Amino acid sequence: SRWINWVAVVAAGVTFAAPAFAVTSYRECVAAVEADPVTGVDAAMAWRDGGGGAPARHCVALALLSLGQEEEAALRFEQLALDADVGGPRQRAQILHQAGSAWLLATRPDEAETVLSSAIELDPGDADLYVSRALAKRMRGEWAAVINDLDGALRRDATNVDALVLRGVALRETGDYDRARRDIDRALELDPANVEARVEHGRLAYIAAGRGPDGQPLSSD
């Protein structure tokens, strides 16, 4: 499940050690980041400074994300989406999706929602964008808005398991247990091993047995 990334410090007069190995392509850069984010970010920045263009800047953002600098990564993804070299609307939407995911990891739902809304304007047919925006609204406990976004996701992709599971959670939170069970049952039909769906199935079973989602007896007060 995708229920999502970083700080480059530039100081005059400071010199940095050369990266452990040089990269000359996006694939090499990502491999370097995956192998070791600390040396990978140095390699990515060296490639960027050497004229690597948009792919190098994207790799720097990925490296910062791997280092846990989510806010800085989000800002860099956002800046990159404005770059003339990144491609058409769908490619820009994908980069903004990464920015939104980074804001979610930073627990910044307002920024995430803003960026993801921009991504949806660029690529309104991408169901995953609606799921991610629903996650931002979930952080604020806005369950009706969560359901609305997930309705949109499932209109575009009726087999999106993440959307089904999250909508099941939101429906349970609003007391609509029958619809919640239908969503979770459908998610398990599509992906029987899905951990979130199985956990939610258990919570709904507890509720059906007169217990709370945590399995504890409901208070009679």
URSUL-V461235 format. One line per field, one symbol per residue. psi: psi as a letter, one per 30 degrees, with the letter a starting at -180 (. if undefined). A space follows every 50 residues. Layout:
psi=???
This chain:
psi=lg...kkkkkkkfkkkkklellkgleeeeeeeeeejeefeeeeeeeeefg gfaeeeeeeeeeeeefggieeeeeeeeeeeffkfffaaeeeeeeeeeeee eeeeeghieeeeeeeeeeeeeeiffjefeeeeeeeeeefggieeeeeeee eeefefjfgjeeeeeeeeeeeefggieeeeeeeeeeefeeifgjeeeeee eeeeeeefggllfgfkkkkf.
